[in-house]
Amino acid sequence: MRSLRRDGADSPVGAGHDGSGLSRREILAGGIGAGALIALPDLGLSGRSGRRPLISERPAFRHAFLYGIPDPGSSPAASLAAVRYPASRSPSPPDPAPVAVKLAAAPVSSPDLETTALATVDAVADGARVTLTLLNVSSAAIAKQGSVKISGVPDDANILVTPVFAPGSAIITMVMAITVPVSRRLIRKADPHTGHVISRRATTWRSHHALAYFDQRTSTFAGPFHLADEPSLALSTVAASTSDLYLWTTREPQPDDPAETRARALQSRVSAFPLGSGKARFSVQAPAPWPGGEPVVTLPDGHVARLVRGRDVQVCSARTGEVTELAVAPLSGIRAKPSAVTMQARPDGTVFMTKPGSGVAVVADPADSFRAKAHIRFPAPAAPLGAPWSKAVLSPAGDTLYVLGPAGAGGLCVYDVASGALAGSYSEGRQYAGLYQMPSGTLLAVAPENPRLAFFSSALSPLGTADTTLQVSAVY
């Protein structure tokens, strides 16, 4: 079985075909999978036995997690691998070691970045089992693990899982979009070019959401709590505070709905659930756009902020769900070139936002209506859209910005945040698609072809490269 994918699942079309092309089932990544956590490798060993010494003989190496899809040649399966990275100039690091395959969701990092959460889905008698695994980032060992059963779902159901950490709480929420077939039929369709009529099988799918809560203290689950929101779009937006889960959903219009009902159906709602509960303490209409992957962070005051349309922030009240929309001036420019946008909460209470297609990064203060405390302009990179979405990173101290180099030169650039001035650059003519900074300060640039991984010091000195069979979507 193929793993569950996150792309394309927000189509409002309720029926798909099982002939040629992509059906809704295929878009949702088709069926309850057989996710597996591989027996964790000895990360102290080289990926090529006999060719390199033990990592323990070279303590300058640490590791990170790579998330992505294997290169073409095998069935797509969202996978995780662990890679050692150098903290100083040294021989090339060993090959990445596999950790998990057929994941049901992208991994999620805890607020303190010490834990990575993985979700897998397996078929069991009369349903499916969703398993949450917490990996310790320092050791890559399993810290906690637990499972919850979803009863009564067929083998060809799709379960899209989103793990959510609650800052300051031991509770991790699993938001599950459960999509099941409700009818199958044959349809007749004429080829517009030849007029020849062919028959195809069509399936109508319905989605609803369910919540389950994992307590890290006891390694036990509460739930699942099935929400009465069928039919809904499968994709949602979700965030958590120390006490509540905030969930944005949109009802899916049906073909037989009157026009006015379909219009109302396309209005999203935001609901707040006390952690551990399946009953919302409020559920109110939310302004556009529809939920589905936009950046969202929990603010120090408990409110939740969504970055929408790549230029505005919607702040949802933790008390009532009322939404206030604020413009972020440096992001307001509209460009025809699509761009990945990111938003991250920082320990000092500020928020870091990037819009690489417009060549801008912003440090904003939520306590001051998201007014920009600093913003840096830089030339747009060659790949401002697409995975990995991280194209620019702010140093932990907040004084240095690292970005992908401009489209013409490639490489990496570094900027002083206070002045906005270019402080340095490095390029050997290679274009990178993503950029991350490890806790040690080491920079990891991701390229579209091998060697996909390139490591740099914080001063942009090359530290080494590594190959991977994964088309990398994110680094943790």
VEXKOL-329183 format. One line per 3 residues: number of its first residue (from 1); their letters; for each residue x, y, z of C-alpha. Coordinates in Angstrom, 3 decimals, padded with zeros to 6 digits, m for minus. Example, Ala and Ser with C-alpha at 12.3 -4.5 7.8 and 13.67 -1.06 7.14 Angstrom:
! residues 2
1	AS	012.300:m004.500:007.800; 013.670:m001.060:007.140
END
This chain:
! residues 476
1	MRS	000.000:000.000:000.000; 001.114:003.525:m000.647; 001.509:005.930:002.192
4	LRR	m000.924:008.722:002.899; m000.044:011.974:001.180; m001.029:015.474:002.239
7	DGA	m001.304:017.042:m001.185; m004.496:017.602:m003.106; m006.825:016.326:m000.399
10	DSP	m008.789:019.533:m000.146; m010.624:019.125:m003.447; m014.335:019.840:m002.967
13	VGA	m015.264:017.221:m005.542; m017.040:014.332:m003.852; m016.590:011.685:m006.515
16	GHD	m013.552:010.294:m008.257; m012.910:007.746:m010.962; m011.048:004.458:m010.778
19	GSG	m010.015:004.338:m014.436; m007.195:006.432:m015.805; m005.701:009.451:m014.080
22	LSR	m005.729:010.297:m010.375; m008.825:009.444:m008.367; m009.663:011.132:m005.081
25	REI	m008.516:007.950:m003.366; m005.142:008.201:m005.084; m004.879:011.888:m004.270
28	LAG	m005.422:011.043:m000.598; m002.807:008.291:m001.079; m005.219:005.448:m001.165
31	GIG	m006.066:003.072:001.577; m005.024:002.107:005.062; m001.289:001.573:004.772
34	AGA	001.182:m000.652:006.518; 003.348:001.925:008.203; 006.451:000.625:009.907
37	LIA	009.100:001.901:012.262; 012.239:000.125:011.176; 014.421:m001.318:013.904
40	LPD	016.497:001.751:014.591; 019.942:001.398:013.047; 023.160:001.693:014.971
43	LGL	023.785:005.302:014.122; 027.368:004.840:015.177; 028.013:002.647:012.133
46	SGR	028.830:003.688:008.627; 026.207:003.182:005.938; 028.817:001.264:003.935
49	SGR	030.217:m001.491:006.052; 033.960:m001.919:005.771; 034.572:001.366:003.959
52	RPL	034.484:003.847:006.828; 035.345:003.722:010.526; 032.856:003.817:013.387
55	ISE	031.296:007.225:013.983; 032.258:006.784:017.632; 035.835:007.272:016.447
58	RPA	034.780:010.659:015.002; 032.727:012.407:017.715; 032.433:015.559:015.585
61	FRH	029.368:014.024:013.890; 025.765:014.519:015.009; 022.517:013.573:013.296
64	AFL	019.309:014.995:011.841; 016.147:013.428:010.420; 015.297:013.607:006.713
67	YGI	011.671:013.274:005.606; 010.724:012.602:001.996; 009.771:010.214:m000.789
70	PDP	012.226:007.658:m002.268; 013.590:008.283:m005.730; 011.482:006.938:m008.639
73	GSS	011.674:003.209:m009.131; 009.586:002.074:m006.176; 006.094:002.831:m004.925
76	PAA	005.915:006.243:m003.244; 006.176:005.844:000.509; 006.762:008.749:002.875
79	SLA	009.912:007.812:004.758; 012.266:009.062:007.456; 016.034:008.625:007.554
82	AVR	018.692:009.678:010.054; 021.837:011.363:008.779; 025.004:012.232:010.635
85	YPA	026.249:015.732:010.044; 029.648:017.249:010.833; 030.177:019.984:013.368
88	SRS	033.546:020.820:011.805; 035.499:020.134:008.630; 035.980:016.359:008.390
91	PSP	035.589:013.438:005.972; 032.171:013.063:004.360; 029.460:011.821:006.737
94	PDP	028.063:008.277:006.399; 025.002:007.582:004.278; 021.609:008.276:005.878
97	APV	020.154:005.299:007.745; 016.421:004.421:007.371; 014.230:004.968:010.415
100	AVK	010.599:004.639:009.262; 008.591:003.963:006.098; 004.990:004.502:004.959
103	LAA	004.339:007.305:007.410; 000.763:008.578:007.626; 001.850:012.164:008.259
106	APV	004.838:014.437:008.043; 006.878:014.308:011.257; 006.275:017.058:013.815
109	SSP	008.848:018.601:016.165; 008.093:019.433:019.779; 008.268:023.122:020.788
112	DLE	011.645:022.532:022.488; 012.916:020.612:019.405; 013.930:017.675:021.628
115	TTA	011.327:015.226:020.282; 010.061:014.243:016.827; 006.600:012.664:016.478
118	LAT	005.856:010.025:013.808; 002.456:008.571:012.885; 001.767:005.285:011.106
121	VDA	m001.511:003.569:010.165; m002.069:m000.199:009.909; m005.086:m002.321:009.016
124	VAD	m006.379:m004.506:011.870; m009.509:m006.579:012.406; m012.605:m004.374:011.995
127	GAR	m010.691:m001.158:011.584; m007.308:000.521:011.667; m004.606:001.141:014.245
130	VTL	m002.934:004.552:014.412; 000.431:004.498:016.179; 002.275:007.518:017.537
133	TLL	006.029:007.169:018.044; 008.151:009.818:019.771; 011.831:009.854:018.871
136	NVS	014.450:011.482:021.051; 016.304:013.844:018.723; 019.620:013.524:020.548
139	SAA	019.793:009.729:020.541; 017.285:008.778:017.777; 015.880:006.270:020.284
142	IAK	012.155:005.677:020.850; 011.144:007.749:023.857; 007.410:006.933:023.948
145	QGS	004.937:004.991:021.837; 001.213:004.312:021.872; m001.633:003.197:019.597
148	VKI	m005.324:003.897:019.223; m007.828:001.801:017.256; m010.312:003.326:014.822
151	SGV	m013.146:000.800:014.646; m015.507:000.158:011.774; m013.484:001.646:008.916
154	PDD	m013.026:m000.459:005.757; m009.659:m001.556:004.397; m009.844:000.971:001.578
157	ANI	m010.468:003.909:003.911; m007.961:006.754:004.025; m006.759:008.107:007.359
160	LVT	m004.850:011.380:007.208; m003.094:012.012:010.539; m001.802:015.267:012.038
163	PVF	000.083:015.080:015.370; m000.033:018.302:017.408; 002.159:019.179:020.396
166	APG	000.665:021.410:023.073; 003.345:023.772:024.448; 003.798:023.348:028.165
169	SAI	001.639:020.219:028.231; 002.321:016.475:028.180; m000.661:015.961:025.838
172	ITM	m000.155:015.320:022.115; m003.287:015.417:019.964; m003.809:013.204:016.932
175	VMA	m006.194:014.865:014.465; m007.415:012.209:012.032; m009.315:012.877:008.811
178	ITV	m011.122:009.610:008.034; m012.286:009.220:004.431; m014.454:006.229:003.489
181	PVS	m016.258:005.175:000.297; m020.030:005.592:000.529; m021.091:004.524:m002.962
184	RRL	m019.652:002.954:m006.087; m021.231:002.986:m009.500; m020.566:002.751:m013.234
187	IRK	m020.761:005.963:m015.224; m020.863:006.409:m018.997; m018.822:009.208:m020.523
190	ADP	m018.307:010.259:m024.128; m014.813:011.040:m025.398; m015.018:014.705:m026.558
193	HTG	m012.696:013.995:m029.506; m014.070:010.707:m030.851; m017.588:010.634:m029.425
196	HVI	m016.948:007.056:m028.290; m018.821:006.266:m025.064; m016.888:004.417:m022.374
199	SRR	m017.872:003.098:m018.956; m015.861:003.870:m015.855; m016.192:003.018:m012.210
202	ATT	m016.769:006.003:m009.936; m016.602:006.197:m006.167; m018.032:008.819:m003.831
205	WRS	m016.002:009.475:m000.682; m016.986:011.135:002.590; m014.657:012.529:005.235
208	HHA	m015.019:013.372:008.897; m012.530:014.108:011.661; m011.681:012.344:014.892
211	LAY	m009.476:013.349:017.833; m007.316:011.206:020.090; m005.072:012.437:022.913
214	FDQ	m001.768:010.831:023.891; m000.469:011.444:027.424; 003.322:011.299:027.440
217	RTS	003.363:010.690:031.193; 001.457:007.403:030.966; 001.953:006.510:027.273
220	TFA	m001.813:006.044:026.941; m004.463:007.382:024.560; m007.858:008.926:025.303
223	GPF	m010.395:008.570:022.488; m010.935:008.438:019.616; m013.635:011.102:019.667
226	HLA	m015.451:011.218:016.325; m016.656:014.687:015.342; m020.079:015.124:013.742
229	DEP	m018.664:017.081:010.801; m019.270:014.681:007.894; m019.007:015.535:005.052
232	SLA	m015.877:017.660:005.444; m012.805:018.415:003.419; m010.063:016.086:004.598
235	LST	m007.406:018.753:005.080; m007.590:020.940:008.160; m005.497:023.461:010.051
238	VAA	m004.675:022.777:013.671; m002.739:024.260:016.595; m002.711:023.791:020.368
241	STS	m002.161:025.874:023.471; m001.433:024.634:026.972; m005.142:023.917:027.461
244	DLY	m006.947:023.712:024.109; m006.824:022.332:020.589; m007.887:024.709:017.779
247	LWT	m009.214:023.057:014.624; m010.169:024.755:011.328; m012.410:022.649:009.061
250	TRE	m014.657:023.197:006.040; m017.828:021.311:005.189; m017.685:019.622:001.794
253	PQP	m020.576:020.555:m000.491; m022.464:017.684:m002.069; m023.688:017.455:m005.677
256	DDP	m027.336:017.392:m004.601; m027.042:020.452:m002.308; m028.970:023.580:m003.381
259	AET	m026.757:026.448:m004.516; m027.262:028.422:m001.302; m026.371:025.353:000.795
262	RAR	m023.199:024.789:m001.232; m022.203:028.425:m000.682; m022.697:028.072:003.079
265	ALQ	m020.800:024.779:003.073; m017.679:026.462:001.764; m017.458:028.667:004.854
268	SRV	m014.837:027.360:007.272; m015.266:026.980:011.020; m012.799:027.108:013.871
271	SAF	m013.493:025.023:016.983; m011.708:024.878:020.339; m011.540:021.563:022.214
274	PLG	m010.215:021.326:025.774; m007.279:018.906:025.634; m008.601:015.410:026.271
277	SGK	m012.151:016.228:025.160; m014.219:015.537:022.059; m016.690:018.329:022.820
280	ARF	m015.917:021.827:021.571; m016.236:024.737:024.004; m016.888:026.973:020.995
283	SVQ	m017.312:026.512:017.253; m017.660:029.647:015.135; m017.449:030.679:011.502
286	APA	m013.923:031.474:010.352; m012.974:033.847:007.542; m011.381:032.698:004.296
289	PWP	m009.184:031.107:003.110; m010.050:027.463:003.553; m007.768:025.560:005.924
292	GGE	m005.087:023.282:004.595; m001.407:023.711:005.245; m001.008:027.444:005.865
295	PVV	001.493:028.356:008.632; m000.008:028.553:012.110; 001.558:029.253:015.530
298	TLP	000.372:029.525:019.119; 001.235:032.893:020.663; 002.454:033.455:024.237
301	DGH	m000.980:034.815:025.266; m002.695:031.604:024.085; m004.182:033.090:020.921
304	VAR	m003.479:031.360:017.602; m002.149:033.090:014.472; m002.532:031.917:010.842
307	LVR	m000.478:033.395:008.008; m002.896:033.600:005.077; m002.481:034.639:001.444
310	GRD	001.213:035.042:002.149; 000.745:038.566:003.533; m001.872:038.750:006.318
313	VQV	m002.091:037.286:009.810; m005.415:036.128:011.241; m005.341:036.030:015.053
316	CSA	m007.957:033.741:016.606; m009.078:034.624:020.141; m008.484:031.785:022.593
319	RTG	m011.610:032.838:024.494; m014.247:033.333:021.796; m012.753:032.294:018.456
322	EVT	m013.192:035.830:017.101; m010.672:036.456:014.326; m008.773:039.709:013.833
325	ELA	m006.925:040.133:010.534; m003.718:042.163:010.464; m001.578:043.125:007.493
328	VAP	002.173:042.545:007.666; 003.494:045.493:005.647; 006.782:043.986:004.377
331	LSG	004.863:040.942:003.055; 002.139:042.968:001.341; 003.738:043.081:m002.100
334	IRA	001.968:040.774:m004.554; 004.140:038.933:m007.048; 003.057:036.685:m009.899
337	KPS	005.784:034.190:m008.979; 004.468:031.639:m006.441; 006.342:031.484:m003.164
340	AVT	006.624:029.227:m000.153; 005.780:031.134:003.035; 006.715:030.170:006.575
343	MQA	005.972:031.418:010.085; 007.708:030.320:013.277; 007.280:031.372:016.901
346	RPD	010.506:032.349:018.671; 011.414:031.959:022.372; 011.455:035.747:022.867
349	GTV	007.773:036.011:021.860; 008.390:037.348:018.362; 007.450:035.604:015.122
352	FMT	009.775:034.954:012.163; 008.151:034.956:008.702; 009.618:034.424:005.247
355	KPG	008.387:034.966:001.692; 011.298:033.946:m000.537; 009.491:034.622:m003.817
358	SGV	009.372:038.285:m002.797; 012.837:038.129:m001.254; 011.762:039.201:002.228
361	AVV	012.101:037.917:005.797; 010.393:039.566:008.769; 010.693:039.471:012.549
364	ADP	007.334:040.708:013.884; 005.955:041.410:017.347; 002.505:039.841:017.987
367	ADS	002.095:042.029:021.077; 002.301:045.096:018.806; m000.209:044.055:016.112
370	FRA	002.508:042.128:014.259; 004.473:045.260:013.557; 007.827:044.420:011.936
373	KAH	010.758:044.801:014.320; 013.145:043.930:011.504; 012.885:042.962:007.878
376	IRF	015.553:041.931:005.400; 015.411:042.110:001.620; 017.323:039.608:m000.503
379	PAP	017.329:038.407:m004.141; 014.781:035.658:m004.762; 016.326:032.165:m005.032
382	AAP	015.893:029.944:m008.076; 013.360:027.732:m006.240; 011.143:029.983:m004.056
385	LGA	008.312:027.433:m004.148; 008.236:023.712:m003.434; 009.751:021.340:m000.938
388	PWS	011.636:021.851:001.201; 009.691:024.958:002.188; 012.439:026.295:004.443
391	KAV	014.408:028.706:002.232; 015.687:031.052:004.949; 016.573:030.539:008.617
394	LSP	017.120:032.921:011.515; 019.977:032.165:013.916; 018.973:031.289:017.510
397	AGD	020.297:034.656:018.691; 018.115:036.402:016.103; 020.955:038.532:014.762
400	TLY	021.818:036.603:011.583; 019.715:035.509:008.607; 020.816:032.698:006.281
403	VLG	019.095:032.415:002.884; 019.431:030.519:m000.368; 021.562:032.412:m002.853
406	PAG	020.072:034.376:m005.759; 018.799:032.630:m008.870; 021.837:033.578:m010.936
409	AGG	024.559:032.600:m008.478; 023.094:029.883:m006.242; 024.888:028.935:m003.042
412	LCV	024.063:030.614:000.279; 024.030:034.158:001.645; 024.131:035.582:005.157
415	YDV	022.628:038.923:006.281; 022.965:041.054:009.377; 019.455:041.418:010.808
418	ASG	020.002:044.785:012.488; 021.206:046.556:009.338; 019.737:044.302:006.653
421	ALA	023.139:044.313:004.932; 024.709:041.346:003.164; 027.414:039.992:005.494
424	GSY	028.774:037.170:003.357; 028.087:034.600:000.667; 029.333:031.310:m000.718
427	SEG	028.691:029.755:m004.096; 030.250:027.158:m006.311; 027.438:027.688:m008.824
430	RQY	025.128:025.076:m007.320; 021.445:025.820:m006.729; 019.818:024.593:m003.507
433	AGL	016.106:024.068:m002.820; 016.015:024.178:000.996; 018.019:025.414:003.990
436	YQM	018.056:024.402:007.670; 020.203:025.150:010.709; 020.968:022.406:013.216
439	PSG	021.110:023.094:016.979; 024.917:022.994:016.788; 024.894:025.867:014.299
442	TLL	025.715:023.683:011.288; 023.773:024.639:008.141; 022.243:021.949:005.928
445	AVA	021.418:022.890:002.336; 019.254:020.500:000.301; 019.770:020.147:m003.450
448	PEN	017.422:018.530:m005.998; 020.096:016.028:m007.102; 022.839:014.052:m005.375
451	PRL	024.770:014.829:m003.425; 021.511:016.249:m002.075; 022.914:017.212:001.317
454	AFF	025.587:019.888:001.752; 026.813:020.961:005.179; 028.242:024.375:006.025
457	SSA	029.524:026.116:009.123; 027.768:029.225:010.402; 030.493:031.161:008.581
460	LSP	029.481:029.421:005.296; 032.581:027.223:005.161; 031.838:023.872:003.420
463	LGT	031.924:020.927:005.849; 031.008:018.008:003.595; 028.267:016.396:001.522
466	ADT	026.131:013.259:001.656; 023.906:011.313:m000.735; 020.375:010.140:000.001
469	TLQ	017.774:008.174:m001.944; 015.033:010.423:m000.542; 013.595:013.399:m002.378
472	VSA	013.791:015.492:000.779; 010.633:017.379:001.806; 011.787:018.552:005.243
475	VY	014.574:018.214:007.810; 014.059:017.791:011.562
END
